[in-house]
Amino acid sequence: MRKYPFSRKARRWSVGLSVAAICLLASSAQAAPDEARKEELRYLLEQDCGSCHGLTRKGGLGSPLLPENVSETSDEALLEVILEGIPGTPMPPWKFLLSREDAVWLIELIRKGVDHEG
């Protein structure tokens, strides 16, 4: 029987991280929304998200959506919140109106701190 330097659990964890990294790289290669859709998304971020997170994104009913407030949160976690919502809170799931690519692009805007003009 061959001896491995890592436990079975550690090897599974390593494989899981590798798969996650491949998925993240694949998702970052997805096409960005076209210019017309980007304008719709900017409006959605300003108006719809802004209705809870504040028009200046400094918070309100929802948490602040400023670069410094999301810097410690992974893209996958932000995608989960945007697309699936947060049960038991006012944060609704947006997966019925937004594609994964739309949500990724919105996250990029939030991380950059770009206003709706940007």
Jmol script that loads the backbone (N, CA, C; Angstrom):
load data "model"
ATOM      1  N   MET A   1       0.847  -1.163   0.000  1.00  0.00           N
ATOM      2  CA  MET A   1       0.000   0.000   0.000  1.00  0.00           C
ATOM      3  C   MET A   1       0.902   1.240   0.000  1.00  0.00           C
ATOM      4  N   ARG A   2       0.555   2.179  -0.893  1.00  0.00           N
ATOM      5  CA  ARG A   2       1.342   3.389  -1.046  1.00  0.00           C
ATOM      6  C   ARG A   2       1.006   4.380   0.064  1.00  0.00           C
ATOM      7  N   LYS A   3       2.018   4.998   0.604  1.00  0.00           N
ATOM      8  CA  LYS A   3       1.835   6.009   1.642  1.00  0.00           C
ATOM      9  C   LYS A   3       1.792   7.385   0.989  1.00  0.00           C
ATOM     10  N   TYR A   4       0.801   8.168   1.369  1.00  0.00           N
ATOM     11  CA  TYR A   4       0.687   9.538   0.885  1.00  0.00           C
ATOM     12  C   TYR A   4       1.093  10.495   1.997  1.00  0.00           C
ATOM     13  N   PRO A   5       1.724  11.628   1.617  1.00  0.00           N
ATOM     14  CA  PRO A   5       2.150  12.573   2.654  1.00  0.00           C
ATOM     15  C   PRO A   5       0.986  13.312   3.309  1.00  0.00           C
ATOM     16  N   PHE A   6      -0.207  13.256   2.695  1.00  0.00           N
ATOM     17  CA  PHE A   6      -1.365  13.951   3.245  1.00  0.00           C
ATOM     18  C   PHE A   6      -2.481  12.952   3.515  1.00  0.00           C
ATOM     19  N   SER A   7      -3.320  13.279   4.449  1.00  0.00           N
ATOM     20  CA  SER A   7      -4.449  12.417   4.764  1.00  0.00           C
ATOM     21  C   SER A   7      -5.452  12.422   3.618  1.00  0.00           C
ATOM     22  N   ARG A   8      -6.336  11.455   3.620  1.00  0.00           N
ATOM     23  CA  ARG A   8      -7.381  11.368   2.602  1.00  0.00           C
ATOM     24  C   ARG A   8      -8.241  12.630   2.617  1.00  0.00           C
ATOM     25  N   LYS A   9      -8.554  13.116   3.812  1.00  0.00           N
ATOM     26  CA  LYS A   9      -9.365  14.332   3.946  1.00  0.00           C
ATOM     27  C   LYS A   9      -8.640  15.529   3.328  1.00  0.00           C
ATOM     28  N   ALA A  10      -7.343  15.649   3.576  1.00  0.00           N
ATOM     29  CA  ALA A  10      -6.558  16.760   3.022  1.00  0.00           C
ATOM     30  C   ALA A  10      -6.492  16.665   1.503  1.00  0.00           C
ATOM     31  N   ARG A  11      -6.372  15.448   0.962  1.00  0.00           N
ATOM     32  CA  ARG A  11      -6.338  15.283  -0.506  1.00  0.00           C
ATOM     33  C   ARG A  11      -7.670  15.689  -1.115  1.00  0.00           C
ATOM     34  N   ARG A  12      -8.798  15.304  -0.482  1.00  0.00           N
ATOM     35  CA  ARG A  12     -10.122  15.691  -0.981  1.00  0.00           C
ATOM     36  C   ARG A  12     -10.277  17.201  -0.956  1.00  0.00           C
ATOM     37  N   TRP A  13      -9.807  17.811   0.127  1.00  0.00           N
ATOM     38  CA  TRP A  13      -9.887  19.255   0.260  1.00  0.00           C
ATOM     39  C   TRP A  13      -9.080  19.924  -0.849  1.00  0.00           C
ATOM     40  N   SER A  14      -7.904  19.391  -1.138  1.00  0.00           N
ATOM     41  CA  SER A  14      -7.044  19.934  -2.191  1.00  0.00           C
ATOM     42  C   SER A  14      -7.709  19.800  -3.562  1.00  0.00           C
ATOM     43  N   VAL A  15      -8.320  18.657  -3.825  1.00  0.00           N
ATOM     44  CA  VAL A  15      -9.034  18.462  -5.086  1.00  0.00           C
ATOM     45  C   VAL A  15     -10.202  19.435  -5.173  1.00  0.00           C
ATOM     46  N   GLY A  16     -10.909  19.613  -4.069  1.00  0.00           N
ATOM     47  CA  GLY A  16     -12.022  20.558  -4.045  1.00  0.00           C
ATOM     48  C   GLY A  16     -11.577  21.973  -4.353  1.00  0.00           C
ATOM     49  N   LEU A  17     -10.443  22.379  -3.787  1.00  0.00           N
ATOM     50  CA  LEU A  17      -9.914  23.714  -4.070  1.00  0.00           C
ATOM     51  C   LEU A  17      -9.520  23.844  -5.535  1.00  0.00           C
ATOM     52  N   SER A  18      -8.941  22.795  -6.088  1.00  0.00           N
ATOM     53  CA  SER A  18      -8.553  22.823  -7.501  1.00  0.00           C
ATOM     54  C   SER A  18      -9.772  22.977  -8.400  1.00  0.00           C
ATOM     55  N   VAL A  19     -10.821  22.233  -8.107  1.00  0.00           N
ATOM     56  CA  VAL A  19     -12.056  22.328  -8.888  1.00  0.00           C
ATOM     57  C   VAL A  19     -12.654  23.723  -8.747  1.00  0.00           C
ATOM     58  N   ALA A  20     -12.660  24.263  -7.537  1.00  0.00           N
ATOM     59  CA  ALA A  20     -13.195  25.608  -7.311  1.00  0.00           C
ATOM     60  C   ALA A  20     -12.395  26.648  -8.091  1.00  0.00           C
ATOM     61  N   ALA A  21     -11.078  26.498  -8.105  1.00  0.00           N
ATOM     62  CA  ALA A  21     -10.237  27.441  -8.849  1.00  0.00           C
ATOM     63  C   ALA A  21     -10.513  27.368 -10.345  1.00  0.00           C
ATOM     64  N   ILE A  22     -10.687  26.170 -10.867  1.00  0.00           N
ATOM     65  CA  ILE A  22     -10.997  25.997 -12.289  1.00  0.00           C
ATOM     66  C   ILE A  22     -12.345  26.635 -12.602  1.00  0.00           C
ATOM     67  N   CYS A  23     -13.337  26.415 -11.744  1.00  0.00           N
ATOM     68  CA  CYS A  23     -14.659  27.015 -11.956  1.00  0.00           C
ATOM     69  C   CYS A  23     -14.589  28.530 -11.917  1.00  0.00           C
ATOM     70  N   LEU A  24     -13.804  29.077 -10.984  1.00  0.00           N
ATOM     71  CA  LEU A  24     -13.679  30.525 -10.879  1.00  0.00           C
ATOM     72  C   LEU A  24     -13.000  31.090 -12.122  1.00  0.00           C
ATOM     73  N   LEU A  25     -11.964  30.411 -12.612  1.00  0.00           N
ATOM     74  CA  LEU A  25     -11.302  30.865 -13.837  1.00  0.00           C
ATOM     75  C   LEU A  25     -12.257  30.788 -15.020  1.00  0.00           C
ATOM     76  N   ALA A  26     -13.037  29.728 -15.095  1.00  0.00           N
ATOM     77  CA  ALA A  26     -13.999  29.591 -16.189  1.00  0.00           C
ATOM     78  C   ALA A  26     -15.055  30.680 -16.114  1.00  0.00           C
ATOM     79  N   SER A  27     -15.519  30.996 -14.903  1.00  0.00           N
ATOM     80  CA  SER A  27     -16.550  32.018 -14.770  1.00  0.00           C
ATOM     81  C   SER A  27     -16.006  33.394 -15.107  1.00  0.00           C
ATOM     82  N   SER A  28     -14.709  33.647 -14.845  1.00  0.00           N
ATOM     83  CA  SER A  28     -14.146  34.954 -15.159  1.00  0.00           C
ATOM     84  C   SER A  28     -13.953  35.115 -16.664  1.00  0.00           C
ATOM     85  N   ALA A  29     -13.969  34.001 -17.417  1.00  0.00           N
ATOM     86  CA  ALA A  29     -13.821  34.065 -18.863  1.00  0.00           C
ATOM     87  C   ALA A  29     -15.158  34.245 -19.566  1.00  0.00           C
ATOM     88  N   GLN A  30     -16.260  34.275 -18.817  1.00  0.00           N
ATOM     89  CA  GLN A  30     -17.577  34.431 -19.408  1.00  0.00           C
ATOM     90  C   GLN A  30     -17.717  35.817 -20.003  1.00  0.00           C
ATOM     91  N   ALA A  31     -18.547  35.912 -21.017  1.00  0.00           N
ATOM     92  CA  ALA A  31     -18.753  37.178 -21.705  1.00  0.00           C
ATOM     93  C   ALA A  31     -19.447  38.183 -20.797  1.00  0.00           C
ATOM     94  N   ALA A  32     -18.961  39.409 -20.853  1.00  0.00           N
ATOM     95  CA  ALA A  32     -19.598  40.495 -20.101  1.00  0.00           C
ATOM     96  C   ALA A  32     -20.862  40.918 -20.834  1.00  0.00           C
ATOM     97  N   PRO A  33     -21.786  41.523 -20.138  1.00  0.00           N
ATOM     98  CA  PRO A  33     -23.003  42.013 -20.791  1.00  0.00           C
ATOM     99  C   PRO A  33     -22.656  43.063 -21.853  1.00  0.00           C
ATOM    100  N   ASP A  34     -23.518  43.193 -22.865  1.00  0.00           N
ATOM    101  CA  ASP A  34     -23.279  44.218 -23.887  1.00  0.00           C
ATOM    102  C   ASP A  34     -23.572  45.602 -23.306  1.00  0.00           C
ATOM    103  N   GLU A  35     -23.269  46.635 -24.061  1.00  0.00           N
ATOM    104  CA  GLU A  35     -23.379  48.003 -23.540  1.00  0.00           C
ATOM    105  C   GLU A  35     -24.803  48.367 -23.113  1.00  0.00           C
ATOM    106  N   ALA A  36     -25.795  47.932 -23.875  1.00  0.00           N
ATOM    107  CA  ALA A  36     -27.186  48.234 -23.508  1.00  0.00           C
ATOM    108  C   ALA A  36     -27.536  47.573 -22.173  1.00  0.00           C
ATOM    109  N   ARG A  37     -27.113  46.330 -21.999  1.00  0.00           N
ATOM    110  CA  ARG A  37     -27.396  45.628 -20.750  1.00  0.00           C
ATOM    111  C   ARG A  37     -26.638  46.273 -19.586  1.00  0.00           C
ATOM    112  N   LYS A  38     -25.410  46.703 -19.835  1.00  0.00           N
ATOM    113  CA  LYS A  38     -24.633  47.365 -18.786  1.00  0.00           C
ATOM    114  C   LYS A  38     -25.357  48.606 -18.291  1.00  0.00           C
ATOM    115  N   GLU A  39     -25.959  49.361 -19.198  1.00  0.00           N
ATOM    116  CA  GLU A  39     -26.701  50.555 -18.793  1.00  0.00           C
ATOM    117  C   GLU A  39     -27.903  50.166 -17.932  1.00  0.00           C
ATOM    118  N   GLU A  40     -28.592  49.087 -18.320  1.00  0.00           N
ATOM    119  CA  GLU A  40     -29.713  48.591 -17.501  1.00  0.00           C
ATOM    120  C   GLU A  40     -29.229  48.174 -16.115  1.00  0.00           C
ATOM    121  N   LEU A  41     -28.084  47.522 -16.065  1.00  0.00           N
ATOM    122  CA  LEU A  41     -27.543  47.055 -14.788  1.00  0.00           C
ATOM    123  C   LEU A  41     -27.100  48.217 -13.907  1.00  0.00           C
ATOM    124  N   ARG A  42     -26.514  49.244 -14.511  1.00  0.00           N
ATOM    125  CA  ARG A  42     -26.157  50.439 -13.740  1.00  0.00           C
ATOM    126  C   ARG A  42     -27.406  51.048 -13.101  1.00  0.00           C
ATOM    127  N   TYR A  43     -28.471  51.120 -13.889  1.00  0.00           N
ATOM    128  CA  TYR A  43     -29.727  51.672 -13.381  1.00  0.00           C
ATOM    129  C   TYR A  43     -30.274  50.803 -12.250  1.00  0.00           C
ATOM    130  N   LEU A  44     -30.233  49.489 -12.441  1.00  0.00           N
ATOM    131  CA  LEU A  44     -30.694  48.563 -11.407  1.00  0.00           C
ATOM    132  C   LEU A  44     -29.896  48.739 -10.122  1.00  0.00           C
ATOM    133  N   LEU A  45     -28.582  48.860 -10.258  1.00  0.00           N
ATOM    134  CA  LEU A  45     -27.727  49.037  -9.078  1.00  0.00           C
ATOM    135  C   LEU A  45     -28.073  50.342  -8.369  1.00  0.00           C
ATOM    136  N   GLU A  46     -28.267  51.401  -9.137  1.00  0.00           N
ATOM    137  CA  GLU A  46     -28.571  52.692  -8.529  1.00  0.00           C
ATOM    138  C   GLU A  46     -29.959  52.702  -7.896  1.00  0.00           C
ATOM    139  N   GLN A  47     -30.955  52.267  -8.640  1.00  0.00           N
ATOM    140  CA  GLN A  47     -32.334  52.413  -8.192  1.00  0.00           C
ATOM    141  C   GLN A  47     -32.825  51.237  -7.345  1.00  0.00           C
ATOM    142  N   ASP A  48     -32.753  50.041  -7.879  1.00  0.00           N
ATOM    143  CA  ASP A  48     -33.297  48.881  -7.169  1.00  0.00           C
ATOM    144  C   ASP A  48     -32.445  48.498  -5.962  1.00  0.00           C
ATOM    145  N   CYS A  49     -31.150  48.344  -6.188  1.00  0.00           N
ATOM    146  CA  CYS A  49     -30.274  48.020  -5.055  1.00  0.00           C
ATOM    147  C   CYS A  49     -30.210  49.214  -4.105  1.00  0.00           C
ATOM    148  N   GLY A  50     -30.167  50.418  -4.697  1.00  0.00           N
ATOM    149  CA  GLY A  50     -30.084  51.641  -3.902  1.00  0.00           C
ATOM    150  C   GLY A  50     -31.278  51.867  -3.004  1.00  0.00           C
ATOM    151  N   SER A  51     -32.428  51.289  -3.356  1.00  0.00           N
ATOM    152  CA  SER A  51     -33.605  51.490  -2.519  1.00  0.00           C
ATOM    153  C   SER A  51     -33.421  50.878  -1.133  1.00  0.00           C
ATOM    154  N   CYS A  52     -32.601  49.862  -1.001  1.00  0.00           N
ATOM    155  CA  CYS A  52     -32.320  49.262   0.315  1.00  0.00           C
ATOM    156  C   CYS A  52     -30.906  49.573   0.800  1.00  0.00           C
ATOM    157  N   HIS A  53     -29.957  49.571  -0.123  1.00  0.00           N
ATOM    158  CA  HIS A  53     -28.554  49.748   0.257  1.00  0.00           C
ATOM    159  C   HIS A  53     -28.142  51.214   0.245  1.00  0.00           C
ATOM    160  N   GLY A  54     -29.079  52.105  -0.062  1.00  0.00           N
ATOM    161  CA  GLY A  54     -28.805  53.534  -0.103  1.00  0.00           C
ATOM    162  C   GLY A  54     -28.395  53.978  -1.498  1.00  0.00           C
ATOM    163  N   LEU A  55     -28.894  55.123  -1.906  1.00  0.00           N
ATOM    164  CA  LEU A  55     -28.565  55.621  -3.242  1.00  0.00           C
ATOM    165  C   LEU A  55     -27.081  55.917  -3.399  1.00  0.00           C
ATOM    166  N   THR A  56     -26.405  56.163  -2.298  1.00  0.00           N
ATOM    167  CA  THR A  56     -24.948  56.349  -2.345  1.00  0.00           C
ATOM    168  C   THR A  56     -24.224  55.074  -1.921  1.00  0.00           C
ATOM    169  N   ARG A  57     -24.990  54.013  -1.727  1.00  0.00           N
ATOM    170  CA  ARG A  57     -24.507  52.684  -1.336  1.00  0.00           C
ATOM    171  C   ARG A  57     -23.830  52.653   0.027  1.00  0.00           C
ATOM    172  N   LYS A  58     -24.152  53.619   0.861  1.00  0.00           N
ATOM    173  CA  LYS A  58     -23.572  53.665   2.207  1.00  0.00           C
ATOM    174  C   LYS A  58     -24.394  52.883   3.217  1.00  0.00           C
ATOM    175  N   GLY A  59     -25.442  52.222   2.748  1.00  0.00           N
ATOM    176  CA  GLY A  59     -26.260  51.407   3.623  1.00  0.00           C
ATOM    177  C   GLY A  59     -27.594  52.051   3.917  1.00  0.00           C
ATOM    178  N   GLY A  60     -28.466  51.279   4.444  1.00  0.00           N
ATOM    179  CA  GLY A  60     -29.818  51.687   4.793  1.00  0.00           C
ATOM    180  C   GLY A  60     -30.460  50.469   5.410  1.00  0.00           C
ATOM    181  N   LEU A  61     -31.550  50.018   4.825  1.00  0.00           N
ATOM    182  CA  LEU A  61     -32.151  48.758   5.244  1.00  0.00           C
ATOM    183  C   LEU A  61     -31.153  47.621   5.001  1.00  0.00           C
ATOM    184  N   GLY A  62     -30.450  47.711   3.875  1.00  0.00           N
ATOM    185  CA  GLY A  62     -29.409  46.737   3.537  1.00  0.00           C
ATOM    186  C   GLY A  62     -28.033  47.259   3.925  1.00  0.00           C
ATOM    187  N   SER A  63     -27.061  46.375   3.917  1.00  0.00           N
ATOM    188  CA  SER A  63     -25.691  46.743   4.289  1.00  0.00           C
ATOM    189  C   SER A  63     -25.062  47.646   3.220  1.00  0.00           C
ATOM    190  N   PRO A  64     -23.984  48.360   3.569  1.00  0.00           N
ATOM    191  CA  PRO A  64     -23.301  49.198   2.588  1.00  0.00           C
ATOM    192  C   PRO A  64     -22.727  48.361   1.443  1.00  0.00           C
ATOM    193  N   LEU A  65     -22.755  48.930   0.247  1.00  0.00           N
ATOM    194  CA  LEU A  65     -22.180  48.266  -0.929  1.00  0.00           C
ATOM    195  C   LEU A  65     -21.020  49.101  -1.464  1.00  0.00           C
ATOM    196  N   LEU A  66     -20.073  49.366  -0.607  1.00  0.00           N
ATOM    197  CA  LEU A  66     -18.879  50.121  -0.970  1.00  0.00           C
ATOM    198  C   LEU A  66     -17.710  49.153  -1.066  1.00  0.00           C
ATOM    199  N   PRO A  67     -16.696  49.499  -1.870  1.00  0.00           N
ATOM    200  CA  PRO A  67     -15.556  48.572  -2.029  1.00  0.00           C
ATOM    201  C   PRO A  67     -14.982  48.080  -0.703  1.00  0.00           C
ATOM    202  N   GLU A  68     -14.844  48.967   0.264  1.00  0.00           N
ATOM    203  CA  GLU A  68     -14.256  48.559   1.542  1.00  0.00           C
ATOM    204  C   GLU A  68     -15.167  47.621   2.332  1.00  0.00           C
ATOM    205  N   ASN A  69     -16.449  47.647   2.048  1.00  0.00           N
ATOM    206  CA  ASN A  69     -17.378  46.768   2.764  1.00  0.00           C
ATOM    207  C   ASN A  69     -17.463  45.373   2.158  1.00  0.00           C
ATOM    208  N   VAL A  70     -17.073  45.231   0.910  1.00  0.00           N
ATOM    209  CA  VAL A  70     -17.145  43.915   0.262  1.00  0.00           C
ATOM    210  C   VAL A  70     -15.764  43.329  -0.017  1.00  0.00           C
ATOM    211  N   SER A  71     -14.716  44.036   0.371  1.00  0.00           N
ATOM    212  CA  SER A  71     -13.358  43.601   0.036  1.00  0.00           C
ATOM    213  C   SER A  71     -12.991  42.248   0.630  1.00  0.00           C
ATOM    214  N   GLU A  72     -13.545  41.908   1.778  1.00  0.00           N
ATOM    215  CA  GLU A  72     -13.225  40.635   2.432  1.00  0.00           C
ATOM    216  C   GLU A  72     -14.160  39.503   2.018  1.00  0.00           C
ATOM    217  N   THR A  73     -15.146  39.808   1.170  1.00  0.00           N
ATOM    218  CA  THR A  73     -16.128  38.811   0.753  1.00  0.00           C
ATOM    219  C   THR A  73     -15.766  38.294  -0.633  1.00  0.00           C
ATOM    220  N   SER A  74     -15.767  36.992  -0.805  1.00  0.00           N
ATOM    221  CA  SER A  74     -15.404  36.402  -2.093  1.00  0.00           C
ATOM    222  C   SER A  74     -16.472  36.693  -3.141  1.00  0.00           C
ATOM    223  N   ASP A  75     -16.060  36.635  -4.404  1.00  0.00           N
ATOM    224  CA  ASP A  75     -17.009  36.809  -5.498  1.00  0.00           C
ATOM    225  C   ASP A  75     -18.104  35.750  -5.431  1.00  0.00           C
ATOM    226  N   GLU A  76     -17.742  34.523  -5.104  1.00  0.00           N
ATOM    227  CA  GLU A  76     -18.736  33.448  -5.037  1.00  0.00           C
ATOM    228  C   GLU A  76     -19.774  33.727  -3.951  1.00  0.00           C
ATOM    229  N   ALA A  77     -19.331  34.239  -2.816  1.00  0.00           N
ATOM    230  CA  ALA A  77     -20.278  34.552  -1.744  1.00  0.00           C
ATOM    231  C   ALA A  77     -21.203  35.694  -2.159  1.00  0.00           C
ATOM    232  N   LEU A  78     -20.653  36.704  -2.823  1.00  0.00           N
ATOM    233  CA  LEU A  78     -21.480  37.810  -3.306  1.00  0.00           C
ATOM    234  C   LEU A  78     -22.462  37.329  -4.375  1.00  0.00           C
ATOM    235  N   LEU A  79     -22.007  36.457  -5.261  1.00  0.00           N
ATOM    236  CA  LEU A  79     -22.899  35.888  -6.278  1.00  0.00           C
ATOM    237  C   LEU A  79     -24.054  35.146  -5.634  1.00  0.00           C
ATOM    238  N   GLU A  80     -23.756  34.376  -4.614  1.00  0.00           N
ATOM    239  CA  GLU A  80     -24.782  33.617  -3.897  1.00  0.00           C
ATOM    240  C   GLU A  80     -25.834  34.556  -3.314  1.00  0.00           C
ATOM    241  N   VAL A  81     -25.380  35.627  -2.681  1.00  0.00           N
ATOM    242  CA  VAL A  81     -26.308  36.582  -2.069  1.00  0.00           C
ATOM    243  C   VAL A  81     -27.157  37.258  -3.140  1.00  0.00           C
ATOM    244  N   ILE A  82     -26.524  37.706  -4.216  1.00  0.00           N
ATOM    245  CA  ILE A  82     -27.262  38.409  -5.276  1.00  0.00           C
ATOM    246  C   ILE A  82     -28.267  37.479  -5.948  1.00  0.00           C
ATOM    247  N   LEU A  83     -27.828  36.318  -6.344  1.00  0.00           N
ATOM    248  CA  LEU A  83     -28.695  35.426  -7.121  1.00  0.00           C
ATOM    249  C   LEU A  83     -29.711  34.682  -6.263  1.00  0.00           C
ATOM    250  N   GLU A  84     -29.338  34.307  -5.042  1.00  0.00           N
ATOM    251  CA  GLU A  84     -30.220  33.501  -4.194  1.00  0.00           C
ATOM    252  C   GLU A  84     -30.914  34.301  -3.096  1.00  0.00           C
ATOM    253  N   GLY A  85     -30.448  35.525  -2.834  1.00  0.00           N
ATOM    254  CA  GLY A  85     -31.022  36.321  -1.764  1.00  0.00           C
ATOM    255  C   GLY A  85     -30.587  35.790  -0.406  1.00  0.00           C
ATOM    256  N   ILE A  86     -31.146  36.375   0.643  1.00  0.00           N
ATOM    257  CA  ILE A  86     -30.870  35.917   2.005  1.00  0.00           C
ATOM    258  C   ILE A  86     -32.214  35.631   2.662  1.00  0.00           C
ATOM    259  N   PRO A  87     -32.562  34.357   2.795  1.00  0.00           N
ATOM    260  CA  PRO A  87     -33.854  33.999   3.394  1.00  0.00           C
ATOM    261  C   PRO A  87     -34.037  34.642   4.773  1.00  0.00           C
ATOM    262  N   GLY A  88     -35.252  35.073   5.034  1.00  0.00           N
ATOM    263  CA  GLY A  88     -35.571  35.671   6.322  1.00  0.00           C
ATOM    264  C   GLY A  88     -35.181  37.129   6.439  1.00  0.00           C
ATOM    265  N   THR A  89     -34.682  37.693   5.321  1.00  0.00           N
ATOM    266  CA  THR A  89     -34.319  39.119   5.300  1.00  0.00           C
ATOM    267  C   THR A  89     -34.998  39.759   4.096  1.00  0.00           C
ATOM    268  N   PRO A  90     -34.924  41.087   3.989  1.00  0.00           N
ATOM    269  CA  PRO A  90     -35.500  41.746   2.811  1.00  0.00           C
ATOM    270  C   PRO A  90     -34.707  41.513   1.520  1.00  0.00           C
ATOM    271  N   MET A  91     -33.525  40.889   1.588  1.00  0.00           N
ATOM    272  CA  MET A  91     -32.714  40.680   0.381  1.00  0.00           C
ATOM    273  C   MET A  91     -33.335  39.582  -0.463  1.00  0.00           C
ATOM    274  N   PRO A  92     -33.919  39.980  -1.625  1.00  0.00           N
ATOM    275  CA  PRO A  92     -34.582  38.988  -2.475  1.00  0.00           C
ATOM    276  C   PRO A  92     -33.588  38.281  -3.395  1.00  0.00           C
ATOM    277  N   PRO A  93     -33.968  37.142  -3.933  1.00  0.00           N
ATOM    278  CA  PRO A  93     -33.144  36.512  -4.967  1.00  0.00           C
ATOM    279  C   PRO A  93     -33.355  37.263  -6.282  1.00  0.00           C
ATOM    280  N   TRP A  94     -32.266  37.535  -6.979  1.00  0.00           N
ATOM    281  CA  TRP A  94     -32.353  38.243  -8.257  1.00  0.00           C
ATOM    282  C   TRP A  94     -32.128  37.309  -9.445  1.00  0.00           C
ATOM    283  N   LYS A  95     -32.030  36.007  -9.201  1.00  0.00           N
ATOM    284  CA  LYS A  95     -31.725  35.058 -10.281  1.00  0.00           C
ATOM    285  C   LYS A  95     -32.802  35.028 -11.363  1.00  0.00           C
ATOM    286  N   PHE A  96     -33.972  35.549 -11.065  1.00  0.00           N
ATOM    287  CA  PHE A  96     -35.037  35.558 -12.066  1.00  0.00           C
ATOM    288  C   PHE A  96     -34.883  36.706 -13.053  1.00  0.00           C
ATOM    289  N   LEU A  97     -34.087  37.712 -12.674  1.00  0.00           N
ATOM    290  CA  LEU A  97     -33.876  38.870 -13.534  1.00  0.00           C
ATOM    291  C   LEU A  97     -32.440  39.025 -14.008  1.00  0.00           C
ATOM    292  N   LEU A  98     -31.506  38.388 -13.294  1.00  0.00           N
ATOM    293  CA  LEU A  98     -30.090  38.553 -13.606  1.00  0.00           C
ATOM    294  C   LEU A  98     -29.450  37.223 -13.963  1.00  0.00           C
ATOM    295  N   SER A  99     -28.614  37.254 -14.980  1.00  0.00           N
ATOM    296  CA  SER A  99     -27.793  36.080 -15.288  1.00  0.00           C
ATOM    297  C   SER A  99     -26.569  36.102 -14.380  1.00  0.00           C
ATOM    298  N   ARG A 100     -25.861  35.026 -14.352  1.00  0.00           N
ATOM    299  CA  ARG A 100     -24.609  34.972 -13.584  1.00  0.00           C
ATOM    300  C   ARG A 100     -23.641  36.037 -14.093  1.00  0.00           C
ATOM    301  N   GLU A 101     -23.585  36.220 -15.410  1.00  0.00           N
ATOM    302  CA  GLU A 101     -22.697  37.219 -16.010  1.00  0.00           C
ATOM    303  C   GLU A 101     -23.089  38.629 -15.571  1.00  0.00           C
ATOM    304  N   ASP A 102     -24.393  38.887 -15.516  1.00  0.00           N
ATOM    305  CA  ASP A 102     -24.878  40.183 -15.033  1.00  0.00           C
ATOM    306  C   ASP A 102     -24.406  40.424 -13.607  1.00  0.00           C
ATOM    307  N   ALA A 103     -24.577  39.421 -12.761  1.00  0.00           N
ATOM    308  CA  ALA A 103     -24.208  39.550 -11.355  1.00  0.00           C
ATOM    309  C   ALA A 103     -22.699  39.743 -11.200  1.00  0.00           C
ATOM    310  N   VAL A 104     -21.916  39.021 -11.996  1.00  0.00           N
ATOM    311  CA  VAL A 104     -20.453  39.179 -11.951  1.00  0.00           C
ATOM    312  C   VAL A 104     -20.083  40.611 -12.310  1.00  0.00           C
ATOM    313  N   TRP A 105     -20.720  41.153 -13.335  1.00  0.00           N
ATOM    314  CA  TRP A 105     -20.426  42.511 -13.766  1.00  0.00           C
ATOM    315  C   TRP A 105     -20.818  43.519 -12.687  1.00  0.00           C
ATOM    316  N   LEU A 106     -21.958  43.303 -12.027  1.00  0.00           N
ATOM    317  CA  LEU A 106     -22.366  44.181 -10.928  1.00  0.00           C
ATOM    318  C   LEU A 106     -21.356  44.135  -9.784  1.00  0.00           C
ATOM    319  N   ILE A 107     -20.852  42.963  -9.481  1.00  0.00           N
ATOM    320  CA  ILE A 107     -19.848  42.827  -8.427  1.00  0.00           C
ATOM    321  C   ILE A 107     -18.595  43.618  -8.786  1.00  0.00           C
ATOM    322  N   GLU A 108     -18.206  43.562 -10.056  1.00  0.00           N
ATOM    323  CA  GLU A 108     -17.044  44.341 -10.503  1.00  0.00           C
ATOM    324  C   GLU A 108     -17.289  45.836 -10.269  1.00  0.00           C
ATOM    325  N   LEU A 109     -18.494  46.317 -10.606  1.00  0.00           N
ATOM    326  CA  LEU A 109     -18.824  47.727 -10.372  1.00  0.00           C
ATOM    327  C   LEU A 109     -18.748  48.070  -8.890  1.00  0.00           C
ATOM    328  N   ILE A 110     -19.328  47.219  -8.066  1.00  0.00           N
ATOM    329  CA  ILE A 110     -19.326  47.469  -6.624  1.00  0.00           C
ATOM    330  C   ILE A 110     -17.900  47.483  -6.092  1.00  0.00           C
ATOM    331  N   ARG A 111     -17.079  46.529  -6.526  1.00  0.00           N
ATOM    332  CA  ARG A 111     -15.692  46.461  -6.046  1.00  0.00           C
ATOM    333  C   ARG A 111     -14.879  47.684  -6.478  1.00  0.00           C
ATOM    334  N   LYS A 112     -15.183  48.222  -7.651  1.00  0.00           N
ATOM    335  CA  LYS A 112     -14.482  49.407  -8.146  1.00  0.00           C
ATOM    336  C   LYS A 112     -15.007  50.697  -7.523  1.00  0.00           C
ATOM    337  N   GLY A 113     -16.223  50.631  -6.972  1.00  0.00           N
ATOM    338  CA  GLY A 113     -16.831  51.830  -6.417  1.00  0.00           C
ATOM    339  C   GLY A 113     -17.311  52.775  -7.490  1.00  0.00           C
ATOM    340  N   VAL A 114     -17.601  52.219  -8.653  1.00  0.00           N
ATOM    341  CA  VAL A 114     -18.012  53.039  -9.793  1.00  0.00           C
ATOM    342  C   VAL A 114     -19.470  53.444  -9.613  1.00  0.00           C
ATOM    343  N   ASP A 115     -19.747  54.718  -9.803  1.00  0.00           N
ATOM    344  CA  ASP A 115     -21.134  55.167  -9.727  1.00  0.00           C
ATOM    345  C   ASP A 115     -21.853  54.832 -11.032  1.00  0.00           C
ATOM    346  N   HIS A 116     -23.108  55.153 -11.104  1.00  0.00           N
ATOM    347  CA  HIS A 116     -23.896  54.765 -12.273  1.00  0.00           C
ATOM    348  C   HIS A 116     -23.418  55.431 -13.555  1.00  0.00           C
ATOM    349  N   GLU A 117     -22.641  56.494 -13.448  1.00  0.00           N
ATOM    350  CA  GLU A 117     -22.103  57.165 -14.634  1.00  0.00           C
ATOM    351  C   GLU A 117     -20.922  56.403 -15.191  1.00  0.00           C
ATOM    352  N   GLY A 118     -20.232  55.623 -14.311  1.00  0.00           N
ATOM    353  CA  GLY A 118     -18.989  54.968 -14.680  1.00  0.00           C
ATOM    354  C   GLY A 118     -19.224  53.872 -15.604  1.00  0.00           C
TER     355      GLY A 118
END
end "model"
wireframe off; spacefill off
backbone 0.3
color backbone group
